[in-house]
């Protein structure tokens, strides 16, 4: 076996120093463009209108969802990194978030 490290193998143990710790690359932030998008949809909700807020940082999801539900006076939830608010509140949400994030209304 050759002494160099090939693309298919990695050194796990050596008799010279014992176990070798593997270097792992630093965690990268999620791929995104940094824009918070606010849209409205009825798809898959039995005709009920829902406002969707996507692109928020994961650390802010719960706090922003709570604030927006209180501001709009409606229910909602956080599902798969998306804040869902019951009803059409796009204009109100865009105004509320425009001070902290780059916000764009999306959809029709």
Contact map, one row per residue, 1 for C-alpha under 8 A:
111000000000000000000000000000000000000000000000000000000000000000000000000000000000000000000000000000000000
111110000000000000000000000000000000000000000000000000000000000000000000000000000000000000000000000000000000
111110000000000000000000000000000000000000000000000000000000000000000000000000000000000000000000000000000000
011111000000000000000000000000000000000000000000000000000000000000000000000000000000000000000000000000000000
011111101110000000000000000000000000000000000000000000000000000000000000000000000000000000000000000000000000
000111111100000000000000000000000000000000000000000000000000000000000000000000000000000000000000000000000000
000011111100000000000000000000000000000000000000000000000000000000000000000000000000000000000000000000000000
000001111100000000000000000000000000000000000000000000000000000000000000000000000000000000000000000000000000
000011111110000000000000000000000000000000000000000000000000000000000000000000000000000000000000000000000000
000011111111000000000000000000000000000000000000000000000000000000000000000000000000000000000000000000000000
000010001111110000010000000000000000000000000000000000000000000000000000000000000000000000000000000000000000
000000000111110000111100000000000000000000000000000000000000000000000000000000000000000000000000000000000000
000000000011111001110000000000000000000000000000000000000000000000000000000000000000000000000000000000000000
000000000011111111110000000000000000000000000000000000000000000000000000000000000000000000000000000000000000
000000000000111111000000000000000000000000000000000000000000000000000000000000000000000000000000000000000000
000000000000011111000000000000000000000000000000000000000000000000000000000000000000000000000000000000000000
000000000000011111110000000000000000000000000000000000000000000000000000000000000000000000000000000000000000
000000000000111111110000000000000000000000000000000000000000000000000000000000000000000000000000000000000000
000000000001110011111000000000000000000000000000000000000000000000000000000000000000000000000000000000000000
000000000011110011111100000000000000000000000000000000000000000000000000000000000000000000000000000000000000
000000000001000000111110000000000000000000000000000000000000000000000000000000000000000000000000000000000000
000000000001000000011111000000000000000000000000000000000000000000000000000000000000000000000000000000000000
000000000000000000001111100000000000000000000000000000000000000000000000000000000000000000000000000000000000
000000000000000000000111110000000000000000000000000000000000000000000000000000000000000000000000000000000000
000000000000000000000011111000000000000000000000000000000000000000000000000000000000000000000000000000000000
000000000000000000000001111100000000000000000000000000000000000000000000000000000000000000000000000000000000
000000000000000000000000111110000000000000000000000000000000000000000000000000000000000000000000000000000000
000000000000000000000000011111000000000000000000000000000000000000000000000000000000000000000000000000000000
000000000000000000000000001111100000000000000000000000000000000000000000000000000000000000000000000000000000
000000000000000000000000000111110000000000000000000000000000000000000000000000000000000000000000000000000000
000000000000000000000000000011111000000000000000000000000000000000000000000000000000000000000000000000000000
000000000000000000000000000001111110000000000000000000100000000000000000000000000000000000000000000000000000
000000000000000000000000000000111110000000000000000000000000000000000000000000000000000000000000000000000000
000000000000000000000000000000011111000000000000000000100000000000000000000000000000000000000000000001000000
000000000000000000000000000000011111100000000000000000110000000000000000000000000000000000000000000011110000
000000000000000000000000000000000111110000000000000011110000000000000000000000000000000000000000000011110000
000000000000000000000000000000000011111000000000000111100000000000000000000000000000000000000000000000111100
000000000000000000000000000000000001111100000000001111000000000000000000000000000000000001001100000000111100
000000000000000000000000000000000000111110000000001110000000000000000000000000000000000001000000000000001111
000000000000000000000000000000000000011111000000111100000000000000000000000000000000000101000000000000000111
000000000000000000000000000000000000001111100000111100000000000000000000000000000000000000000000000000000000
000000000000000000000000000000000000000111111111110000000000000000000000000000000000000000000000000000000000
000000000000000000000000000000000000000011111110000000000000000000000000000000000000000000000000000000000000
000000000000000000000000000000000000000001111110000000000000000000000000000000000000000000000000000000000000
000000000000000000000000000000000000000001111111100000000000000000000000000000000000000000000000000000000000
000000000000000000000000000000000000000001111111000000000000000000000000000000000000000000000000000000000000
000000000000000000000000000000000000000001111111100000000000000000000000000000000000000000000000000000000000
000000000000000000000000000000000000000001001111110000000000000000000000000000000000011000000000000000000000
000000000000000000000000000000000000000111001011111000000000000000000000000000000000011100000000000000000000
000000000000000000000000000000000000000111000001111100000000000000000000000000000001111100000000000000000000
000000000000000000000000000000000000011110000000111110000000000000000000000000000001111111000000000000000000
000000000000000000000000000000000000111110000000011111000000000000000000000000000111100000000000000000000000
000000000000000000000000000000000001111000000000001111110000000000000000000000000111000000000000000000000000
000000000000000000000000000000000001110000000000000111110000000000000000000000001110000000000000000000000000
000000000000000000000000000000010111100000000000000011111000000000000000000000001100000000000000000000000000
000000000000000000000000000000000011000000000000000011111101100000000000000000001100000000000000000000000000
000000000000000000000000000000000000000000000000000000111111100000000000000000000000000000000000000000000000
000000000000000000000000000000000000000000000000000000011111100000000000000000001000000000000000000000000000
000000000000000000000000000000000000000000000000000000001111110000000000000000000000000000000000000000000000
000000000000000000000000000000000000000000000000000000011111111100000000000000000000000000000000000000000000
000000000000000000000000000000000000000000000000000000011111111110000000000001001110000000000000000000000000
000000000000000000000000000000000000000000000000000000000011111111000000000001000000000000000000000000000000
000000000000000000000000000000000000000000000000000000000001111111100000000000000000000000000000000000000000
000000000000000000000000000000000000000000000000000000000001111111110000000000000000000000000000000000000000
000000000000000000000000000000000000000000000000000000000000111111111000000111000010000000000000000000000000
000000000000000000000000000000000000000000000000000000000000011111111100000000000000000000000000000000000000
000000000000000000000000000000000000000000000000000000000000001111111110000000000000000000000000000000000000
000000000000000000000000000000000000000000000000000000000000000111111111000000000000100000001000000000000000
000000000000000000000000000000000000000000000000000000000000000011111111111100000000100000000000000000000000
000000000000000000000000000000000000000000000000000000000000000001111111110000000000000000000000000000000000
000000000000000000000000000000000000000000000000000000000000000000111111100000000000000000000000000000000000
000000000000000000000000000000000000000000000000000000000000000000011111110000000000000010010000000000000000
000000000000000000000000000000000000000000000000000000000000000000001111111000000000000000000000000000000000
000000000000000000000000000000000000000000000000000000000000000000001101111100000000111000000000000000000000
000000000000000000000000000000000000000000000000000000000000000000001000111110000000110000000000000000000000
000000000000000000000000000000000000000000000000000000000000000010001000011111000011110000000000000000000000
000000000000000000000000000000000000000000000000000000000000000010000000001111100011100000000000000000000000
000000000000000000000000000000000000000000000000000000000000110010000000000111111111000000000000000000000000
000000000000000000000000000000000000000000000000000000000000000000000000000011111111000000000000000000000000
000000000000000000000000000000000000000000000000000000000000000000000000000001111100000000000000000000000000
000000000000000000000000000000000000000000000000000001110100100000000000000001111110000000000000000000000000
000000000000000000000000000000000000000000000000000111110000100000000000000001111111000000000000000000000000
000000000000000000000000000000000000000000000000000111000000100010000000000111101111100000000000000000000000
000000000000000000000000000000000000000000000000011110000000000000000000000111100111110000000000000000000000
000000000000000000000000000000000000000000000000011100000000000000011000011110000011111110000000000000000000
000000000000000000000000000000000000000000000001111000000000000000000000011100000001111100000000000000000000
000000000000000000000000000000000000000000000001111000000000000000000000010000000000111110000000000000000000
000000000000000000000000000000000000000100000000111000000000000000000000000000000000111111000000000000000000
000000000000000000000000000000000000000000000000001000000000000000000001000000000000101111111000000000000000
000000000000000000000000000000000000011100000000001000000000000000000000000000000000000111111100000000001000
000000000000000000000000000000000000000000000000000000000000000000000000000000000000000011111110000000000000
000000000000000000000000000000000000000000000000000000000000000000000001000000000000000011111111000000000000
000000000000000000000000000000000000010000000000000000000000000000010000000000000000000011111111100000000000
000000000000000000000000000000000000010000000000000000000000000000000000000000000000000001111111110000111000
000000000000000000000000000000000000000000000000000000000000000000000000000000000000000000111111111000000000
000000000000000000000000000000000000000000000000000000000000000000000000000000000000000000011111111000000000
000000000000000000000000000000000000000000000000000000000000000000000000000000000000000000001111111110100000
000000000000000000000000000000000000000000000000000000000000000000000000000000000000000000000111111111100000
000000000000000000000000000000000000000000000000000000000000000000000000000000000000000000000011111110000000
000000000000000000000000000000000000000000000000000000000000000000000000000000000000000000000000111111000000
000000000000000000000000000000000011000000000000000000000000000000000000000000000000000000000000111111100000
000000000000000000000000000000000111000000000000000000000000000000000000000000000000000000000000010111110000
000000000000000000000000000000000011110000000000000000000000000000000000000000000000000000000100110011111000
000000000000000000000000000000000011110000000000000000000000000000000000000000000000000000000100000001111100
000000000000000000000000000000000000111000000000000000000000000000000000000000000000000001000100000000111110
000000000000000000000000000000000000111100000000000000000000000000000000000000000000000000000000000000011111
000000000000000000000000000000000000001100000000000000000000000000000000000000000000000000000000000000001111
000000000000000000000000000000000000001100000000000000000000000000000000000000000000000000000000000000000111
